[in-house]
Amino acid sequence: MTIAHPRDGWAVALLAGCAAYLYANLFADSRTAFLLGGDQVFFWVDAQRLLYGEQIYRDFLEHIAPGTDLVYLGFFRLLGPSIWVPNLVVLLVGVGLCGLCWVVARSISGRGPAALAVGLFVVLVYGRMLNGTHHWFSVMAVLGALAIVLQARTPARIAMAGALLGLATFFTQTRGPSAAIALAVCLACEHFQKAGSGSSFAKRLALLFVPLAATWLALAGYFLATLGWRTFWFFQVTYSGRYAINGWSLDAFGWPQTLSLGSLPDASRLVFACVVVPCVYLLALGSGLREQLRAPSESSMRVLMVAAVGTGMLVETLPSPSWLRIYCVAAPAVILIPYLVLRLGFLATPALRLLSVGVVALAAALTWSKHNSQSVTAQLPGGRVATVALQAEKLDWLAAHTHPGQFVLQAGWLSIYLPLGLRNPLFLDYLESGSYDRLGYLTLSIRQMEARQVKYVLWSPRLDAPDYGLSMFRNYLDQHYRRVWRFSDADEIWERQL
């Protein structure tokens, strides 16, 4: 099986369809962007702060590699800090990922199954999230590396793959190394099956890992030089290890509290993340290994490499797994699904047709649901948005009482800053964590609130629970602010007392 030429007519038509589908789920019309949510808002706000001259790790908290912050910063500088810009980024990343999925899928199967793999990815995985976090940027670099070495394992290609994995590490600090280790295992298998020498294999490993380290060092060099390696190490490694790894919990997987018709989407998401993805990787690894041991071939090695890289990224999520993290490493799994279905013999054709019909039906249902659920529009400083009624209620009130560039604290999340052009007054992203007081960040937050004389606080009553450890800040709020408004979902606006 040869890898598809980039000018393949199938690829052009398929990517055009993916772009149209993503556009329909990111923009209500040509003038109105859907207001996105999820963890990507951290990176938007970080990019806003960079626009104001603040520095990562020094002026605001960040425990993820800085690449995603810089991507959004670049788009904001080019197009302005408007709410439609992140939607454009999500669309471009989605099309790029679909293109790479096509290239990788064509290396192990024909056009029809490869097109189905892309459809599964854009509808079942990426399209259900539309969340432009660091995960997708790093996965895109990993898929690029995989696409390069699937065609041939020449020294130049291995080095290029290593460089792309270094780029992946600049977005997610663990992603590049995990994928590199998986590729190294496959290279070892291939090398010693051909009775290669140990010294030549060592050279192949050097070609993979040296460009990885060199690329990461070149990208991170500015931060190492300006902040020092101790600060960089603390936030990238120590802080992440102590406070960002949450272990295992059903809540992280999105398990519904009660099973009903309305909870089926959440339950299906859990089944896909916890059952389908791991099973696909195990089946593909077993298939690839059996064929390599029985009759080594290029096609079985390609399957083995796709499955190994996917498994490596899946293992990387195990210290703190969640449905989102597993979804973000599911691209190799959906690429492998049509390949595995083809091995069902006479059942393959009807199964592939059934999957294709399901993808089209799900795409239509999700698009209709998006336009139906986010039907309230609002004209805000960050642009015209479509959102749900509760969110529009808060944004309209704050837009009427604040002005762009003003410091306002949203204590429980970060959804108001980009739509309204507001600024976060704290070193912290938001207050929802019990670790902040132990690090002294809660005391720092109170000092920053005083220094900047923050007029409004958007407070969520759930933060009053003892588990959040925010009694010190709540006492400060009671002493210096008064509640002036309550929204339909019980969130409150507190205004500073003169």
Secondary structure by P-SEA (a helix, b strand, c coil): ccccccccaaaaaaaaaaaaaaaaaccccccccccccccaaaaaaaaaaaaacccccccccccccaaaaaaaaaaaaacccccaaaaaaaaaaaaaaaaaaaaaaaacccaaaaaaaaaaaacccccccccccaaaaaaaaaaaaaaaaaacccaaaaaaaaaaaaaaaaaccaaaaaaaaaaaaaaaaaaaaacccaaaaaaaaaaccaaaaaaaaaaaaaaaaaccaaaaaaaaccccccccccccccccccccccccccaaaaaaaaaaaccaaaaaaaaaaaaaaaaaaacccaaaaaaaaaaaaaaaaaaaacccccaaaaaaaaaaaaaaaaaaaaacccaaaaaaaaaaaaaaaaaaaaaaaaaaaacccccccccbbbbcaaaaaaaaaaaacccccbbbbccccccccccccccccccccccccccccccaaaaaaaaaaaaacccccccccccccccccaaaaaaaaaacccccccccccbbbbbbcc
